[in-house]
Amino acid sequence: SLDALPQVVLLMHLAALCTLALHPTLRPALPCARAASATMALEGVPPELAKQVVEAEARAATGRTPRVAGTAVLGLLAAASAAVAAGSLAGNEQAAALAEDVLPFGSAPLSLLLDAGVGGACLWAYAQEMQTRDENLDRIWTELQQRRAAAGGANR
């Protein structure tokens, strides 16, 4: 049953790459896109102030990185399990042998259903993290504008 492990790992990586490349809500998970997506939430803000706002939000959002990483790992495990279950249901002998050893409940259809639920929950959790980030960016930017206006009014 371990003979199929390289194929399962390859399928898992392929599924993860396809998901990141094709699903628009997951693109900000890529490190190069994270800063760009945070900055896009601050369109019209001068770059030097946008950088301050993004840094302030990052300091305020303690624990986001481990939460997002945990969500990604759980999602990838669900994708790998789903790949094994799908291979087993498609009649692949190696996947069926591996499925007997690693799938929860020993049932490919039940495992596929569970994997879909876990994957959906991971997507939801990630979307909530990004929504919270965007709301925090807006709140911090509004507060910064109010402070700058109050400081400008106090100088008059």
Beta strands, then each sheet from edge to edge (+ up, - down):
end
